[in-house]
């Protein structure tokens, strides 16, 4: 069973930056699309960024130009560089295969304050 471990969250200031990482327990994840999701209190979890197995990326409009998703297939790890943080980025961030195909990890909390 695939295990996903997110890390790198914490507190950031408006305009600041954070970098998240997500390690997968199996090399299978290096062959599939990977996504970052987030869930703010009282909202549903939704995708914010996706990277295909070939490296092409897509973003939700609210993070386009501020967030960058990348991957290191040798480490089965995907990253999310978050720049120009806004209070509305506050959420628990999760990674998964594109489409949320694996059991969810514990996520990592990101809190942005002014």
Rosetta constraint file for C-alpha pairs under 8 A:
AtomPair CA 2 CA 24 HARMONIC 6.81 0.50
AtomPair CA 2 CA 25 HARMONIC 5.74 0.50
AtomPair CA 2 CA 26 HARMONIC 6.28 0.50
AtomPair CA 2 CA 102 HARMONIC 6.47 0.50
AtomPair CA 2 CA 103 HARMONIC 7.10 0.50
AtomPair CA 3 CA 24 HARMONIC 5.76 0.50
AtomPair CA 3 CA 25 HARMONIC 5.22 0.50
AtomPair CA 3 CA 26 HARMONIC 7.78 0.50
AtomPair CA 3 CA 102 HARMONIC 7.87 0.50
AtomPair CA 3 CA 103 HARMONIC 7.07 0.50
AtomPair CA 3 CA 104 HARMONIC 7.88 0.50
AtomPair CA 3 CA 105 HARMONIC 6.86 0.50
AtomPair CA 4 CA 22 HARMONIC 6.47 0.50
AtomPair CA 4 CA 23 HARMONIC 5.75 0.50
AtomPair CA 4 CA 24 HARMONIC 4.71 0.50
AtomPair CA 4 CA 25 HARMONIC 6.55 0.50
AtomPair CA 4 CA 95 HARMONIC 7.20 0.50
AtomPair CA 4 CA 96 HARMONIC 7.20 0.50
AtomPair CA 4 CA 103 HARMONIC 7.84 0.50
AtomPair CA 4 CA 104 HARMONIC 6.93 0.50
AtomPair CA 4 CA 105 HARMONIC 5.13 0.50
AtomPair CA 5 CA 22 HARMONIC 5.35 0.50
AtomPair CA 5 CA 23 HARMONIC 5.29 0.50
AtomPair CA 5 CA 24 HARMONIC 6.59 0.50
AtomPair CA 5 CA 105 HARMONIC 5.78 0.50
AtomPair CA 5 CA 106 HARMONIC 7.08 0.50
AtomPair CA 5 CA 107 HARMONIC 7.35 0.50
AtomPair CA 6 CA 20 HARMONIC 7.13 0.50
AtomPair CA 6 CA 21 HARMONIC 5.67 0.50
AtomPair CA 6 CA 22 HARMONIC 4.28 0.50
AtomPair CA 6 CA 23 HARMONIC 6.62 0.50
AtomPair CA 6 CA 93 HARMONIC 7.90 0.50
AtomPair CA 6 CA 94 HARMONIC 6.60 0.50
AtomPair CA 6 CA 95 HARMONIC 6.96 0.50
AtomPair CA 6 CA 105 HARMONIC 7.00 0.50
AtomPair CA 6 CA 106 HARMONIC 7.15 0.50
AtomPair CA 6 CA 107 HARMONIC 5.49 0.50
AtomPair CA 6 CA 108 HARMONIC 5.82 0.50
AtomPair CA 7 CA 20 HARMONIC 5.73 0.50
AtomPair CA 7 CA 21 HARMONIC 5.30 0.50
AtomPair CA 7 CA 22 HARMONIC 6.31 0.50
AtomPair CA 7 CA 107 HARMONIC 7.59 0.50
AtomPair CA 7 CA 108 HARMONIC 5.80 0.50
AtomPair CA 8 CA 18 HARMONIC 7.26 0.50
AtomPair CA 8 CA 19 HARMONIC 5.93 0.50
AtomPair CA 8 CA 20 HARMONIC 4.46 0.50
AtomPair CA 8 CA 21 HARMONIC 6.14 0.50
AtomPair CA 8 CA 108 HARMONIC 6.99 0.50
AtomPair CA 9 CA 18 HARMONIC 7.01 0.50
AtomPair CA 9 CA 19 HARMONIC 7.34 0.50
AtomPair CA 9 CA 20 HARMONIC 6.12 0.50
AtomPair CA 9 CA 108 HARMONIC 5.20 0.50
AtomPair CA 9 CA 109 HARMONIC 5.27 0.50
AtomPair CA 9 CA 110 HARMONIC 4.96 0.50
AtomPair CA 9 CA 111 HARMONIC 7.99 0.50
AtomPair CA 10 CA 18 HARMONIC 7.93 0.50
AtomPair CA 10 CA 108 HARMONIC 7.75 0.50
AtomPair CA 10 CA 109 HARMONIC 6.03 0.50
AtomPair CA 10 CA 110 HARMONIC 5.00 0.50
AtomPair CA 10 CA 111 HARMONIC 6.16 0.50
AtomPair CA 11 CA 110 HARMONIC 5.98 0.50
AtomPair CA 11 CA 111 HARMONIC 4.75 0.50
AtomPair CA 11 CA 112 HARMONIC 5.83 0.50
AtomPair CA 11 CA 113 HARMONIC 7.51 0.50
AtomPair CA 12 CA 16 HARMONIC 6.03 0.50
AtomPair CA 12 CA 17 HARMONIC 6.77 0.50
AtomPair CA 12 CA 18 HARMONIC 7.01 0.50
AtomPair CA 12 CA 85 HARMONIC 7.41 0.50
AtomPair CA 12 CA 110 HARMONIC 7.48 0.50
AtomPair CA 12 CA 111 HARMONIC 6.16 0.50
AtomPair CA 12 CA 112 HARMONIC 4.78 0.50
AtomPair CA 12 CA 113 HARMONIC 6.43 0.50
AtomPair CA 13 CA 17 HARMONIC 7.85 0.50
AtomPair CA 13 CA 85 HARMONIC 6.91 0.50
AtomPair CA 13 CA 86 HARMONIC 7.86 0.50
AtomPair CA 13 CA 112 HARMONIC 5.29 0.50
AtomPair CA 13 CA 113 HARMONIC 5.02 0.50
AtomPair CA 13 CA 114 HARMONIC 5.59 0.50
AtomPair CA 14 CA 84 HARMONIC 6.79 0.50
AtomPair CA 14 CA 85 HARMONIC 5.09 0.50
AtomPair CA 14 CA 86 HARMONIC 5.15 0.50
AtomPair CA 14 CA 87 HARMONIC 6.58 0.50
AtomPair CA 14 CA 112 HARMONIC 6.14 0.50
AtomPair CA 14 CA 113 HARMONIC 5.92 0.50
AtomPair CA 14 CA 114 HARMONIC 5.17 0.50
AtomPair CA 15 CA 83 HARMONIC 6.95 0.50
AtomPair CA 15 CA 84 HARMONIC 4.04 0.50
AtomPair CA 15 CA 85 HARMONIC 4.75 0.50
AtomPair CA 15 CA 86 HARMONIC 6.57 0.50
AtomPair CA 16 CA 83 HARMONIC 6.06 0.50
AtomPair CA 16 CA 84 HARMONIC 5.39 0.50
AtomPair CA 16 CA 85 HARMONIC 5.36 0.50
AtomPair CA 17 CA 81 HARMONIC 7.42 0.50
AtomPair CA 17 CA 82 HARMONIC 5.33 0.50
AtomPair CA 17 CA 83 HARMONIC 4.36 0.50
AtomPair CA 17 CA 84 HARMONIC 6.21 0.50
AtomPair CA 17 CA 85 HARMONIC 6.10 0.50
AtomPair CA 18 CA 81 HARMONIC 6.21 0.50
AtomPair CA 18 CA 82 HARMONIC 5.17 0.50
AtomPair CA 18 CA 83 HARMONIC 6.73 0.50
AtomPair CA 19 CA 79 HARMONIC 6.98 0.50
AtomPair CA 19 CA 80 HARMONIC 5.64 0.50
AtomPair CA 19 CA 81 HARMONIC 4.48 0.50
AtomPair CA 19 CA 82 HARMONIC 5.88 0.50
AtomPair CA 20 CA 79 HARMONIC 5.48 0.50
AtomPair CA 20 CA 80 HARMONIC 4.99 0.50
AtomPair CA 20 CA 81 HARMONIC 6.43 0.50
AtomPair CA 20 CA 82 HARMONIC 7.86 0.50
AtomPair CA 21 CA 77 HARMONIC 6.74 0.50
AtomPair CA 21 CA 78 HARMONIC 5.79 0.50
AtomPair CA 21 CA 79 HARMONIC 4.41 0.50
AtomPair CA 21 CA 80 HARMONIC 6.43 0.50
AtomPair CA 22 CA 77 HARMONIC 5.36 0.50
AtomPair CA 22 CA 78 HARMONIC 5.27 0.50
AtomPair CA 22 CA 79 HARMONIC 6.31 0.50
AtomPair CA 22 CA 95 HARMONIC 6.39 0.50
AtomPair CA 23 CA 75 HARMONIC 7.37 0.50
AtomPair CA 23 CA 76 HARMONIC 5.86 0.50
AtomPair CA 23 CA 77 HARMONIC 4.39 0.50
AtomPair CA 23 CA 78 HARMONIC 6.71 0.50
AtomPair CA 24 CA 29 HARMONIC 6.65 0.50
AtomPair CA 24 CA 76 HARMONIC 5.46 0.50
AtomPair CA 24 CA 77 HARMONIC 6.19 0.50
AtomPair CA 25 CA 76 HARMONIC 7.44 0.50
AtomPair CA 26 CA 76 HARMONIC 6.99 0.50
AtomPair CA 27 CA 31 HARMONIC 7.54 0.50
AtomPair CA 27 CA 73 HARMONIC 7.72 0.50
AtomPair CA 27 CA 76 HARMONIC 5.81 0.50
AtomPair CA 28 CA 32 HARMONIC 7.21 0.50
AtomPair CA 29 CA 33 HARMONIC 7.73 0.50
AtomPair CA 29 CA 34 HARMONIC 7.58 0.50
AtomPair CA 29 CA 73 HARMONIC 7.94 0.50
AtomPair CA 29 CA 76 HARMONIC 6.20 0.50
AtomPair CA 29 CA 97 HARMONIC 7.30 0.50
AtomPair CA 30 CA 53 HARMONIC 6.91 0.50
AtomPair CA 30 CA 72 HARMONIC 7.95 0.50
AtomPair CA 30 CA 73 HARMONIC 4.81 0.50
AtomPair CA 30 CA 74 HARMONIC 7.66 0.50
AtomPair CA 30 CA 76 HARMONIC 5.50 0.50
AtomPair CA 30 CA 77 HARMONIC 7.97 0.50
AtomPair CA 31 CA 53 HARMONIC 5.51 0.50
AtomPair CA 32 CA 52 HARMONIC 6.56 0.50
AtomPair CA 32 CA 53 HARMONIC 4.98 0.50
AtomPair CA 32 CA 97 HARMONIC 6.93 0.50
AtomPair CA 32 CA 98 HARMONIC 7.67 0.50
AtomPair CA 33 CA 50 HARMONIC 6.91 0.50
AtomPair CA 33 CA 51 HARMONIC 5.56 0.50
AtomPair CA 33 CA 52 HARMONIC 4.04 0.50
AtomPair CA 33 CA 53 HARMONIC 5.00 0.50
AtomPair CA 33 CA 97 HARMONIC 5.87 0.50
AtomPair CA 33 CA 98 HARMONIC 5.20 0.50
AtomPair CA 34 CA 50 HARMONIC 5.67 0.50
AtomPair CA 34 CA 51 HARMONIC 5.44 0.50
AtomPair CA 34 CA 52 HARMONIC 6.43 0.50
AtomPair CA 34 CA 53 HARMONIC 7.71 0.50
AtomPair CA 34 CA 78 HARMONIC 7.35 0.50
AtomPair CA 34 CA 95 HARMONIC 7.25 0.50
AtomPair CA 34 CA 96 HARMONIC 5.88 0.50
AtomPair CA 34 CA 97 HARMONIC 4.35 0.50
AtomPair CA 34 CA 98 HARMONIC 4.84 0.50
AtomPair CA 35 CA 47 HARMONIC 6.73 0.50
AtomPair CA 35 CA 48 HARMONIC 7.45 0.50
AtomPair CA 35 CA 49 HARMONIC 5.52 0.50
AtomPair CA 35 CA 50 HARMONIC 4.16 0.50
AtomPair CA 35 CA 51 HARMONIC 6.30 0.50
AtomPair CA 35 CA 95 HARMONIC 5.60 0.50
AtomPair CA 35 CA 96 HARMONIC 5.52 0.50
AtomPair CA 35 CA 97 HARMONIC 5.80 0.50
AtomPair CA 35 CA 98 HARMONIC 5.14 0.50
AtomPair CA 35 CA 99 HARMONIC 7.83 0.50
AtomPair CA 35 CA 100 HARMONIC 7.98 0.50
AtomPair CA 36 CA 47 HARMONIC 5.87 0.50
AtomPair CA 36 CA 48 HARMONIC 5.77 0.50
AtomPair CA 36 CA 49 HARMONIC 5.29 0.50
AtomPair CA 36 CA 50 HARMONIC 6.44 0.50
AtomPair CA 36 CA 80 HARMONIC 7.49 0.50
AtomPair CA 36 CA 93 HARMONIC 6.92 0.50
AtomPair CA 36 CA 94 HARMONIC 5.71 0.50
AtomPair CA 36 CA 95 HARMONIC 4.38 0.50
AtomPair CA 36 CA 96 HARMONIC 6.57 0.50
AtomPair CA 37 CA 45 HARMONIC 6.40 0.50
AtomPair CA 37 CA 46 HARMONIC 5.22 0.50
AtomPair CA 37 CA 47 HARMONIC 4.10 0.50
AtomPair CA 37 CA 48 HARMONIC 5.36 0.50
AtomPair CA 37 CA 49 HARMONIC 7.15 0.50
AtomPair CA 37 CA 93 HARMONIC 5.65 0.50
AtomPair CA 37 CA 94 HARMONIC 5.04 0.50
AtomPair CA 37 CA 95 HARMONIC 5.88 0.50
AtomPair CA 37 CA 96 HARMONIC 7.75 0.50
AtomPair CA 38 CA 45 HARMONIC 5.40 0.50
AtomPair CA 38 CA 46 HARMONIC 5.63 0.50
AtomPair CA 38 CA 47 HARMONIC 6.50 0.50
AtomPair CA 38 CA 48 HARMONIC 6.91 0.50
AtomPair CA 38 CA 91 HARMONIC 5.86 0.50
AtomPair CA 38 CA 92 HARMONIC 5.46 0.50
AtomPair CA 38 CA 93 HARMONIC 4.30 0.50
AtomPair CA 38 CA 94 HARMONIC 5.93 0.50
AtomPair CA 39 CA 43 HARMONIC 6.17 0.50
AtomPair CA 39 CA 44 HARMONIC 5.88 0.50
AtomPair CA 39 CA 45 HARMONIC 4.28 0.50
AtomPair CA 39 CA 46 HARMONIC 6.54 0.50
AtomPair CA 39 CA 91 HARMONIC 5.23 0.50
AtomPair CA 39 CA 92 HARMONIC 5.30 0.50
AtomPair CA 39 CA 93 HARMONIC 6.58 0.50
AtomPair CA 40 CA 44 HARMONIC 7.42 0.50
AtomPair CA 40 CA 45 HARMONIC 7.48 0.50
AtomPair CA 40 CA 90 HARMONIC 6.54 0.50
AtomPair CA 40 CA 91 HARMONIC 4.22 0.50
AtomPair CA 40 CA 92 HARMONIC 6.35 0.50
AtomPair CA 41 CA 91 HARMONIC 7.13 0.50
AtomPair CA 47 CA 60 HARMONIC 7.34 0.50
AtomPair CA 48 CA 59 HARMONIC 5.62 0.50
AtomPair CA 48 CA 60 HARMONIC 5.04 0.50
AtomPair CA 48 CA 63 HARMONIC 7.07 0.50
AtomPair CA 49 CA 57 HARMONIC 7.16 0.50
AtomPair CA 49 CA 58 HARMONIC 5.67 0.50
AtomPair CA 49 CA 59 HARMONIC 4.41 0.50
AtomPair CA 49 CA 60 HARMONIC 6.40 0.50
AtomPair CA 49 CA 68 HARMONIC 7.87 0.50
AtomPair CA 49 CA 69 HARMONIC 6.44 0.50
AtomPair CA 50 CA 57 HARMONIC 5.53 0.50
AtomPair CA 50 CA 58 HARMONIC 5.30 0.50
AtomPair CA 50 CA 59 HARMONIC 6.55 0.50
AtomPair CA 50 CA 69 HARMONIC 6.99 0.50
AtomPair CA 50 CA 98 HARMONIC 6.79 0.50
AtomPair CA 51 CA 55 HARMONIC 5.61 0.50
AtomPair CA 51 CA 56 HARMONIC 5.52 0.50
AtomPair CA 51 CA 57 HARMONIC 4.44 0.50
AtomPair CA 51 CA 58 HARMONIC 6.67 0.50
AtomPair CA 51 CA 69 HARMONIC 6.60 0.50
AtomPair CA 51 CA 70 HARMONIC 6.89 0.50
AtomPair CA 51 CA 71 HARMONIC 7.72 0.50
AtomPair CA 52 CA 56 HARMONIC 5.30 0.50
AtomPair CA 52 CA 57 HARMONIC 6.46 0.50
AtomPair CA 55 CA 70 HARMONIC 7.62 0.50
AtomPair CA 55 CA 71 HARMONIC 7.80 0.50
AtomPair CA 57 CA 69 HARMONIC 7.13 0.50
AtomPair CA 59 CA 63 HARMONIC 6.53 0.50
AtomPair CA 59 CA 64 HARMONIC 5.54 0.50
AtomPair CA 60 CA 64 HARMONIC 6.22 0.50
AtomPair CA 63 CA 67 HARMONIC 5.60 0.50
AtomPair CA 66 CA 82 HARMONIC 6.22 0.50
AtomPair CA 66 CA 83 HARMONIC 5.10 0.50
AtomPair CA 66 CA 84 HARMONIC 6.00 0.50
AtomPair CA 66 CA 85 HARMONIC 7.77 0.50
AtomPair CA 67 CA 80 HARMONIC 6.67 0.50
AtomPair CA 67 CA 81 HARMONIC 5.48 0.50
AtomPair CA 67 CA 82 HARMONIC 4.54 0.50
AtomPair CA 67 CA 83 HARMONIC 5.94 0.50
AtomPair CA 68 CA 79 HARMONIC 7.99 0.50
AtomPair CA 68 CA 80 HARMONIC 5.63 0.50
AtomPair CA 68 CA 81 HARMONIC 5.03 0.50
AtomPair CA 68 CA 82 HARMONIC 6.66 0.50
AtomPair CA 69 CA 78 HARMONIC 7.21 0.50
AtomPair CA 69 CA 79 HARMONIC 5.60 0.50
AtomPair CA 69 CA 80 HARMONIC 4.59 0.50
AtomPair CA 69 CA 81 HARMONIC 6.40 0.50
AtomPair CA 70 CA 78 HARMONIC 5.74 0.50
AtomPair CA 70 CA 79 HARMONIC 5.20 0.50
AtomPair CA 70 CA 80 HARMONIC 6.56 0.50
AtomPair CA 71 CA 76 HARMONIC 7.69 0.50
AtomPair CA 71 CA 77 HARMONIC 5.81 0.50
AtomPair CA 71 CA 78 HARMONIC 4.17 0.50
AtomPair CA 71 CA 79 HARMONIC 5.92 0.50
AtomPair CA 72 CA 76 HARMONIC 6.11 0.50
AtomPair CA 72 CA 77 HARMONIC 5.36 0.50
AtomPair CA 72 CA 78 HARMONIC 6.24 0.50
AtomPair CA 73 CA 77 HARMONIC 6.35 0.50
AtomPair CA 85 CA 89 HARMONIC 6.60 0.50
AtomPair CA 85 CA 112 HARMONIC 6.79 0.50
AtomPair CA 86 CA 90 HARMONIC 7.70 0.50
AtomPair CA 86 CA 112 HARMONIC 6.30 0.50
AtomPair CA 86 CA 113 HARMONIC 7.80 0.50
AtomPair CA 87 CA 111 HARMONIC 7.48 0.50
AtomPair CA 87 CA 112 HARMONIC 4.85 0.50
AtomPair CA 87 CA 113 HARMONIC 5.80 0.50
AtomPair CA 87 CA 114 HARMONIC 7.24 0.50
AtomPair CA 88 CA 112 HARMONIC 7.63 0.50
AtomPair CA 89 CA 110 HARMONIC 7.41 0.50
AtomPair CA 89 CA 111 HARMONIC 7.41 0.50
AtomPair CA 89 CA 112 HARMONIC 6.67 0.50
AtomPair CA 90 CA 109 HARMONIC 7.74 0.50
AtomPair CA 90 CA 110 HARMONIC 5.31 0.50
AtomPair CA 90 CA 111 HARMONIC 4.56 0.50
AtomPair CA 90 CA 112 HARMONIC 5.45 0.50
AtomPair CA 91 CA 109 HARMONIC 6.04 0.50
AtomPair CA 91 CA 110 HARMONIC 5.50 0.50
AtomPair CA 91 CA 111 HARMONIC 6.65 0.50
AtomPair CA 92 CA 107 HARMONIC 5.89 0.50
AtomPair CA 92 CA 108 HARMONIC 5.39 0.50
AtomPair CA 92 CA 109 HARMONIC 4.31 0.50
AtomPair CA 92 CA 110 HARMONIC 5.99 0.50
AtomPair CA 93 CA 107 HARMONIC 5.28 0.50
AtomPair CA 93 CA 108 HARMONIC 5.25 0.50
AtomPair CA 93 CA 109 HARMONIC 6.22 0.50
AtomPair CA 93 CA 110 HARMONIC 7.07 0.50
AtomPair CA 94 CA 104 HARMONIC 7.36 0.50
AtomPair CA 94 CA 105 HARMONIC 6.80 0.50
AtomPair CA 94 CA 106 HARMONIC 7.43 0.50
AtomPair CA 94 CA 107 HARMONIC 4.57 0.50
AtomPair CA 94 CA 108 HARMONIC 6.69 0.50
AtomPair CA 95 CA 104 HARMONIC 7.65 0.50
AtomPair CA 95 CA 105 HARMONIC 7.57 0.50
AtomPair CA 95 CA 107 HARMONIC 7.51 0.50
AtomPair CA 96 CA 100 HARMONIC 5.30 0.50
AtomPair CA 96 CA 101 HARMONIC 6.90 0.50
AtomPair CA 96 CA 102 HARMONIC 6.28 0.50
AtomPair CA 96 CA 103 HARMONIC 7.98 0.50
AtomPair CA 96 CA 104 HARMONIC 6.87 0.50
AtomPair CA 97 CA 101 HARMONIC 5.60 0.50
AtomPair CA 97 CA 102 HARMONIC 6.47 0.50
AtomPair CA 100 CA 104 HARMONIC 7.81 0.50
